Amino acid sequence: MNIYYHEKVRPFLKSPYISYLIVGIILVVLRFMVGVLPPDIYGAVVTTSYYYLAGLGFALLLGYGGLASLGTGAFVGIGAFGLHFMYRYMTMPLMVSILVVLAISIVVSVIFGFVSLRISGMYLAIVTMGLSQIVIEVIKNIPQYASGTTGGFLSGGPRRPLAFLGYELSSDSAVLFTAVFVVIGMIIVHNLIYSPTGRALLAVKNSETAAQTMGINLLKYRLFAFVISGVYGTLAGVLSMMFVRNGNVTQVGLTFALNILAAVVIGGTKSIWGILIGTFVIFGLDLAVFQRFQLGNYSIIINGLLIILVVMFYPGGLIQLFTDLKYKIQNGLKKMKRVKS
């Protein structure tokens, strides 16, 4: 029995996929905590969870591709507005609406990717910021959308409750979709990081000349990174629409893109768990703590201080801090065992 545990059960429990599944289970349990948790705490956890998806995609783009894009808000906006428009006005089924929105986001991602071939560094950040603002302004000025500031499923226009496979979905049902997409998103990024694709992206980030010498196609991998980032951001927008039942895109402008950047930098650009920590620090604390105690203005100051401290002392992000603490605790326990023996 002991041999079976060490050879079969223990490696299975140590698999990273199990820890990703646990995240999904926690979110599913959260669905049934409605009424138990305070509404602002519950909303903060759900909102942070789907923004985590956007952070995952952006981390692949920045941490592995070395592409400093500030266009994340555009894709979140495409996801939120796209689902709103396709489902409510075009009367498409829910899953078909989501697939159409993802297809649109892929096209926009490819446009962003082609732009990245011409420029890099801070100039890429500036240009993608400009492209993002163009997308958001276009959405705001679509007549049926009422300037991008109104339009829940249950107010104004043709009433069409959100439904899936014939079942009407409540706002809280979005948590179940969030759990599924977050787990799948974590697994996909994990596999990409440890695949030849991840190594190719790192090679491009470290030296484009050396990468080309090794036969790595810059166009292919840059477009791939932008598409994955765009799809993840779009899914975050889709989940946002399903939860808040409103396609408002005024909240996903430059500030949102900078917050996603801060979350990834603070947590750790190359760590799945680090990005989770960073997202909860940037978005979760703001929604659950600062907003609750009417200290929203101070969150910007605290985020700025955190970025400065992390970049100066822990360039690997907060995950590096936790890893160092873990090793110190383990070494301390080993020394205690030696002393006792």
C-alpha positions in Angstrom: 0.0 0.0 0.0 2.9 2.4 0.9 4.7 1.6 -2.3 1.5 2.2 -4.3 1.0 5.5 -2.6 4.6 6.7 -3.4 4.6 5.4 -7.0 1.0 6.3 -8.1 -1.0 8.4 -5.6 1.7 10.9 -4.5 2.9 11.8 -8.1 -0.8 12.2 -9.1 -1.5 14.6 -6.2 1.7 16.6 -6.9 0.6 17.1 -10.5 0.1 20.8 -11.3 -3.2 19.9 -13.0 -4.7 18.9 -9.6 -3.9 22.3 -8.2 -5.5 24.0 -11.2 -8.6 21.8 -10.7 -8.8 22.8 -7.0 -9.0 26.5 -8.2 -12.0 25.5 -10.3 -13.6 23.6 -7.4 -13.2 26.6 -5.1 -15.0 28.7 -7.7 -17.8 26.2 -8.0 -18.2 26.1 -4.2 -18.3 29.9 -4.3 -21.4 29.7 -6.5 -23.3 28.2 -3.6 -22.0 30.8 -1.1 -24.4 33.4 -2.5 -26.1 35.0 0.5 -23.4 33.7 2.9 -20.6 36.0 1.7 -21.1 39.7 1.7 -22.2 40.8 -1.9 -19.1 43.0 -2.3 -16.7 40.2 -1.3 -18.5 37.7 -3.5 -18.5 40.1 -6.5 -14.8 40.9 -5.9 -13.7 37.2 -6.0 -15.8 36.5 -9.2 -14.6 39.7 -11.0 -11.0 39.0 -10.1 -11.3 35.4 -11.3 -12.3 36.3 -14.8 -9.8 39.2 -14.9 -7.2 36.6 -14.0 -7.9 35.1 -17.4 -7.0 38.3 -19.1 -3.8 38.5 -17.0 -2.8 35.0 -18.0 -3.0 35.8 -21.7 -1.1 39.1 -21.2 1.6 37.3 -19.2 2.2 34.9 -22.0 2.5 37.9 -24.3 4.8 39.9 -22.0 6.7 37.4 -19.9 7.4 34.9 -22.7 7.0 36.9 -25.9 8.6 40.2 -24.5 5.8 42.2 -26.2 4.6 45.1 -24.1 1.1 45.6 -25.3 -1.5 47.9 -23.6 -4.4 46.6 -25.8 -5.9 44.1 -23.3 -8.9 46.4 -22.6 -9.9 46.3 -26.3 -10.3 42.5 -26.2 -12.2 42.6 -22.9 -14.5 45.2 -24.5 -14.9 43.0 -27.6 -15.9 40.1 -25.4 -18.4 42.1 -23.3 -20.0 44.0 -26.2 -19.8 41.1 -28.7 -21.7 38.8 -26.5 -24.2 41.6 -25.7 -24.7 42.4 -29.4 -24.6 38.9 -30.9 -26.9 37.3 -28.3 -29.4 40.1 -27.8 -29.6 41.8 -31.2 -28.6 39.1 -33.6 -30.5 36.4 -31.5 -27.7 33.8 -31.8 -27.5 30.9 -29.3 -25.1 31.6 -26.4 -22.3 29.3 -27.5 -22.6 30.4 -31.1 -22.4 34.0 -29.9 -19.2 33.3 -27.9 -17.6 31.5 -30.8 -18.4 34.4 -33.2 -16.9 36.9 -30.7 -13.8 34.8 -30.3 -13.4 34.7 -34.1 -13.7 38.5 -34.2 -11.1 38.8 -31.4 -8.7 36.6 -33.4 -8.9 38.9 -36.4 -8.2 41.9 -34.2 -5.4 40.1 -32.5 -3.7 39.4 -35.9 -3.9 43.1 -36.7 -2.2 43.9 -33.4 0.4 41.2 -34.1 1.3 42.6 -37.6 1.8 46.0 -35.9 4.3 44.4 -33.5 6.5 43.3 -36.4 7.3 46.9 -37.2 7.9 48.3 -33.7 8.8 47.1 -30.3 9.4 48.3 -26.7 7.6 51.3 -25.4 6.6 52.3 -29.0 4.6 49.0 -29.2 2.9 49.9 -25.9 1.9 53.3 -27.2 0.6 52.0 -30.5 -1.4 49.1 -29.0 -2.8 51.6 -26.5 -3.9 53.8 -29.4 -5.4 50.8 -31.2 -7.2 49.7 -28.1 -8.8 53.2 -27.6 -9.9 53.1 -31.3 -11.7 49.8 -30.7 -13.4 51.0 -27.5 -14.5 54.3 -29.1 -15.9 52.4 -32.1 -18.0 50.2 -29.7 -19.2 53.2 -27.8 -20.5 54.9 -31.0 -22.5 52.0 -32.3 -26.1 53.4 -32.2 -27.9 50.3 -30.8 -25.4 50.2 -28.0 -26.3 53.5 -26.5 -22.8 54.8 -26.5 -21.4 51.8 -24.7 -22.8 52.8 -21.3 -26.1 50.9 -21.0 -27.8 47.8 -22.2 -28.2 44.9 -19.8 -30.0 41.8 -20.9 -33.1 42.7 -18.9 -33.3 46.5 -19.6 -34.2 48.3 -22.7 -34.4 46.9 -26.2 -35.6 43.4 -27.0 -35.8 41.3 -23.8 -34.0 38.0 -24.1 -32.9 36.3 -20.9 -29.5 34.6 -21.0 -30.1 30.9 -21.6 -27.9 27.8 -22.3 -29.3 24.5 -23.6 -32.8 25.7 -22.8 -32.0 26.6 -19.2 -32.2 30.3 -18.2 -29.0 31.3 -16.5 -28.9 33.6 -13.5 -26.1 36.1 -13.0 -24.5 33.8 -10.4 -24.3 30.9 -13.0 -21.5 32.9 -14.6 -19.3 31.6 -11.8 -19.6 28.1 -13.1 -18.5 29.2 -16.6 -15.7 31.1 -15.0 -14.5 28.0 -13.1 -14.4 26.0 -16.3 -12.6 28.7 -18.4 -10.1 29.4 -15.6 -9.1 25.8 -15.2 -8.8 25.2 -19.0 -6.9 28.5 -19.3 -4.4 27.6 -16.6 -3.8 24.1 -18.2 -3.3 25.6 -21.7 -0.8 28.2 -20.5 1.0 25.6 -18.4 1.3 23.3 -21.5 2.4 26.2 -23.7 5.1 27.3 -21.2 6.7 23.9 -21.1 6.4 23.2 -24.8 8.6 24.1 -27.8 6.3 27.0 -28.4 7.1 28.5 -25.0 10.8 28.0 -25.5 10.5 29.6 -28.9 8.8 32.7 -27.5 11.5 33.0 -24.8 14.1 32.8 -27.6 12.4 35.6 -29.5 12.2 37.7 -26.3 15.9 37.2 -25.5 17.2 37.9 -28.9 15.3 38.2 -32.2 18.5 37.8 -34.2 19.5 34.7 -32.4 16.0 33.3 -32.7 15.9 33.9 -36.5 19.3 32.2 -36.7 17.9 29.1 -35.0 15.1 29.1 -37.6 12.3 30.5 -35.4 9.7 32.3 -37.5 9.1 35.7 -35.8 5.8 36.3 -37.6 4.4 33.0 -36.6 5.2 33.2 -32.8 4.4 36.9 -32.4 1.0 36.4 -34.1 0.4 33.3 -31.9 1.2 35.2 -28.7 -1.2 38.0 -29.6 -4.0 35.6 -30.6 -3.7 33.7 -27.3 -3.6 37.0 -25.3 -6.6 38.3 -27.3 -8.7 35.2 -26.8 -8.0 35.2 -23.1 -9.0 38.8 -22.8 -12.1 38.3 -24.9 -13.2 35.4 -22.6 -12.7 37.7 -19.6 -15.1 40.1 -21.3 -17.6 37.4 -22.1 -17.6 36.2 -18.5 -17.9 39.8 -17.3 -21.0 40.2 -19.5 -22.5 37.0 -18.1 -22.0 38.1 -14.5 -22.9 41.8 -14.5 -25.4 41.5 -17.4 -24.2 44.7 -18.9 -21.9 45.4 -21.8 -20.4 48.6 -20.4 -16.9 49.2 -21.9 -16.1 52.4 -20.2 -14.2 50.5 -17.5 -11.7 48.8 -19.8 -9.7 51.7 -21.0 -6.1 52.7 -20.4 -6.5 52.4 -16.6 -7.6 48.8 -16.9 -4.7 47.9 -19.2 -2.3 49.4 -16.8 -3.9 47.5 -13.9 -3.5 44.2 -15.8 0.2 45.2 -16.4 0.6 45.9 -12.7 -1.0 42.6 -11.7 1.4 40.6 -14.0 4.5 42.5 -12.9 3.6 42.4 -9.2 2.7 38.7 -9.3 5.4 37.5 -11.6 5.4 37.6 -15.4 6.4 33.9 -15.8 4.4 32.2 -13.1 0.8 31.1 -13.3 0.3 31.3 -9.6 2.2 34.6 -9.4 -0.3 36.1 -11.9 -3.2 34.8 -9.7 -1.6 36.5 -6.7 -1.0 39.7 -8.6 -4.5 39.9 -10.0 -6.0 39.5 -6.5 -3.7 42.1 -5.1 -4.6 44.7 -7.8 -8.3 43.9 -8.4 -9.4 41.9 -5.4 -8.1 44.3 -2.7 -9.5 47.3 -4.5 -13.0 45.7 -4.9 -13.2 43.9 -1.6 -11.3 46.3 0.8 -10.6 49.7 -0.6 -14.0 50.2 -2.2 -15.8 48.8 0.8 -14.2 51.3 3.1 -14.3 54.1 0.5 -10.6 54.2 0.1 -10.6 53.7 -3.7 -8.3 56.6 -4.3 -5.6 55.1 -2.1 -5.5 51.9 -4.2 -3.7 53.7 -7.0 -1.0 54.9 -4.5 -0.6 51.4 -3.0 -0.4 49.8 -6.4 2.3 52.2 -7.4 4.3 51.5 -4.3 4.0 47.8 -4.8 5.3 48.0 -8.3 8.3 50.0 -7.2 9.1 47.6 -4.3 8.7 44.5 -6.4 10.8 45.8 -9.3 13.5 46.9 -7.0 13.7 44.0 -4.6 11.8 41.1 -6.2 12.0 41.4 -10.0 10.5 37.9 -10.2 7.3 39.1 -8.6 5.6 38.3 -5.3 5.8 34.6 -6.2 9.6 34.9 -5.8 9.0 36.2 -2.3 6.8 33.3 -1.4 9.2 30.9 -3.0 12.1 32.3 -0.9 10.0 32.1 2.3 9.1 28.5 1.4 12.7 27.5 1.0 13.7 29.3 4.3 11.0 27.5 6.2 12.0 24.1 4.7 15.7 24.7 5.5 14.7 25.8 9.0 12.7 22.6 9.6 15.6 20.5 8.2 18.0 22.1 10.7 15.6 21.5 13.6 15.4 17.8 12.7 19.2 17.6 12.5 19.5 19.2 15.9 17.0 16.8 17.4 18.6 13.8 15.9 
